[in-house]
Amino acid sequence: MKKAAVILGSDSDLETMRPCIARLREFEIPVQVRIISAHRTPEEASRFAAAAAGEGFGVLIAAAGKAAHLAGVLAAHTVLPVIGVPMKTSMMGGLDSLLSVVQMPKGVPVACVAVDGADNAAILAAQTLALGDEELTARLARFKKELADQVAQKDAAVQARFAGEGAEK
């Protein structure tokens, strides 16, 4: 199975990204976590991205705030899919990060999840890797069924709670 890389622009991103790492492990996807800065260690960002496919990675997940250039820098140096996770910041609640990840130039795409969307980044990475992996596809199908079952249970509970209160207007 291909590996996933979770690359943090700073150690301050680690707590927000823990659900991503946990979800990848839940799906039994090998994961490597690194701190690489697009601005303070640009050579390492370039080297890591350029070598990632050859080192068995199938997808890169990049978390960064403020200028949030990490995902774009990685995408510029690899043919692998890159998923950007914009981090919430004190400036505009992370809108600055979101725009930095989303507004990529033609030819350098980066998939983007919500601000602080770590869990969705892991799920999207798993779906990407599952394209060539039947076992991972089955794990994802079970996960989606569990989500649907949870909603059905909540629906039944709310219906029972409001039964007998009369028809809605």
Disulfide bonds with the S-S distance in Angstrom:
none
